[in-house]
């Protein structure tokens, strides 16, 4: 009789279908609560990273202006290229203001405009087209430096 009980315990090694369905249901409920939060966090993180890049680019333009009698490069987006060129200071060649062309979190080149017609500020306008990657004035998802604190 002892052997019969031992054999019946050995046969039960897996899970029943009901146990598997309960565990699967619990996992699906947890996933339904967590996944939307993670997706929203990625978008917020991309926007914060883009704002940080805009701030760094703005600082590079301030350094450029300091080296050039307070004058920012005039024009549009192509003027970001001047930051990649080595600066000359009293006949000495210095490092460029930035090492490579900055991109936003979505892999797009930043937009630049000076004089600033976007916010009527004395600093240049720098912006990213945002998650939809379309430069739409007032679309709500563009990331720019005129909404940042100075």
N, C-alpha and C positions, 0 to 999 in steps of 0.2 A: 504494500500500500504506500509506502514511503516513496517508492520509485514512480508511481503514477503521479503524485503531486509534483515531484521534481521535473518530470517530463512536461507537464502542463505549464509550468512556469517557464521552461525553456522555449516553448513554442511561441509565446507572446513576446516578440522582440521588436515589432514595428508599432506604428501609430495607426489608429483607426481612421477611417475616412472622415468621421465626424470631428475628431480632434484636429485633423489637418484643415478642415474647413473653418473651424473656429480660429485657429492660429492665422490662417490666411485673411480672414475677416478683420481681425485685430490689426494686422499689418496694413491692410488697405485703409482702414480708418485713420491710422497714424499718418500714413502717406498723404491722405487727402487733407490733413491739417497742416503738414509740414511743407509740402512742395510749393503751394502758393506763396508762402512766406519766403522761401528760398529764391524764387523767381523775382520777387519784388526787391530782395536784398541785392541781387546781382545788378539790377538797373540802378539802384541807389549808389552802389559801389562804383559803377562806371561813371556816373555823374560826378561823384566826389573826386575820382581820379582825374577826370577831365578838368574840373575846376582847379585842381592842384597844378595841372599842366599849364592851364591858362595863366595862373598866378606866376609860375616860373618863367613863362614866355614874356609876360609883362615886365618882370624884373630884368630880363635880358634886354628888353627894349629900353628900360630906364638906364641901364649901364651904357647902352649904345648912345643914348641921348647925352649922358654925362660926358662921354668921350667926344661928342660932336657938337659942342656948344649949346646943349639943351635942345637940339633939333632931332625929332623922330624922323625915320624914313617916310617920305611922302608917297602916297599911292595905296595900292591894294595888296592882295595876298602875296604877290610875287616879291614884295619887300621883306618877307620873312627870310629870304635868301641872304640878305645883307648880314644877318646874324651869324651865318655860317662862314663868312669870310674873315680871315685874320685881321685884327685891328692893328693900325699903326699908331704908335704913341711916341712922338718926338723922334721919328726916324727909326724907332725900334719896332719890330713886328711882335705883336702879342698874340695870344691864343684867340680863337674865334669866341664869340659870345655864347654860342651853343655848339655842341658837338655834332648833332644830327638834326634833321628836320623833325620837329615834334609832331606827333599824331595824337588825335583824341582816342578815347577808349574804344571807339568803333573802327579805328584804323584810317580815319580821314584826316587830311591836312587842315590845320586851323585857318580860319579866315582872318584877315587883317585889313584895317582901314584907318588911314590918317590923312587929313583931319577927320576926326570922329563925327560922322553924321548920324550915328545911331543914338547917342545919348547926349550930344552937345557938350561932351566933357573935353578937358584939355589933354587927357591921355588917349592913346590909340584904342580903337575898338578891336577886340580879339574875341572870336566866337567859334563855336563848334555847331554843326548842324544837328547834333543830338542823335538820339536813337533811330529816328526815321531817316537820317542822313539826307534830308532835304532842307535847303536853306529857305525856310518860310518865315517871313517876319510875323511874329505873333502866334506861331503854331504851338507855343507852350513847351516844346521839348528842347529848344535850342539852349545851349549853355554858353554864357558870355561873361565878360568882365565888367559890364556896366551894372550888373545886379549884385556884384560882389562889393564888400565894403572896402573902402580905400585905405 
